[in-house]
Amino acid sequence: QVQLVESGGGLVQAGGSLRLSCAASRRTFSVYGWFRQAPGKERDFVSAISRIGGNTNYADSVKGRFTISRDNAKNTVYLQMNSLKPEDTAVYYCAVGNPGSWYSVAAYDYWGQGTQVTVSS
């Protein structure tokens, strides 16, 4: 069992920045992922990073604006979000696992409780 605790969400104006954090209770996984879910929509992939090696992947909608990183000593993953847009408004979830596909919700084993990000225009 892995517990994930997220923090860093909030309300920000368009063009602003936020930094999300997610701390894991154990390190028995290979990939950290970030997903988001807007009201009435499916949960979508945002970004992922391998715990060893630091390989990264991003959704096209966030490339160049969001940066994922991790601190293995703290079992923590971060999502730096810059140039935020109203369409980035969603609940953001971190997840960990050993996914065959980094993009698939079903491939991750453990999920955080979610943190709300609201971007006003």
Secondary structure as the mmCIF struct_conf table of DSSP 4:
data_model
#
loop_
_struct_conf.conf_type_id
_struct_conf.id
_struct_conf.beg_label_comp_id
_struct_conf.beg_label_asym_id
_struct_conf.beg_label_seq_id
_struct_conf.end_label_comp_id
_struct_conf.end_label_asym_id
_struct_conf.end_label_seq_id
STRN STRN1 LEU A 4 SER A 7
STRN STRN2 GLY A 10 GLN A 13
TURN_TY1_P TURN_TY1_P1 ALA A 14 GLY A 15
STRN STRN3 LEU A 18 ALA A 24
BEND BEND1 SER A 25 SER A 25
BEND BEND2 SER A 30 SER A 30
STRN STRN4 VAL A 31 GLN A 37
TURN_TY1_P TURN_TY1_P2 PRO A 39 GLY A 40
BEND BEND3 LYS A 41 LYS A 41
STRN STRN5 ARG A 43 SER A 50
TURN_TY1_P TURN_TY1_P3 ARG A 51 GLY A 53
STRN STRN6 THR A 56 TYR A 58
TURN_TY1_P TURN_TY1_P4 ASP A 60 ARG A 65
STRN STRN7 PHE A 66 ASP A 71
HELX_RH_3T_P HELX_RH_3T_P1 ASN A 72 LYS A 74
TURN_TY1_P TURN_TY1_P5 ASN A 75 ASN A 75
STRN STRN8 THR A 76 MET A 81
BEND BEND4 SER A 83 SER A 83
HELX_RH_3T_P HELX_RH_3T_P2 PRO A 86 ASP A 88
STRN STRN9 ALA A 90 GLY A 97
BEND BEND5 GLY A 100 SER A 101
TURN_TY1_P TURN_TY1_P6 TRP A 102 TYR A 103
HELX_RH_3T_P HELX_RH_3T_P3 VAL A 105 ALA A 107
STRN STRN10 TYR A 110 TRP A 111
STRN STRN11 THR A 115 SER A 120
#
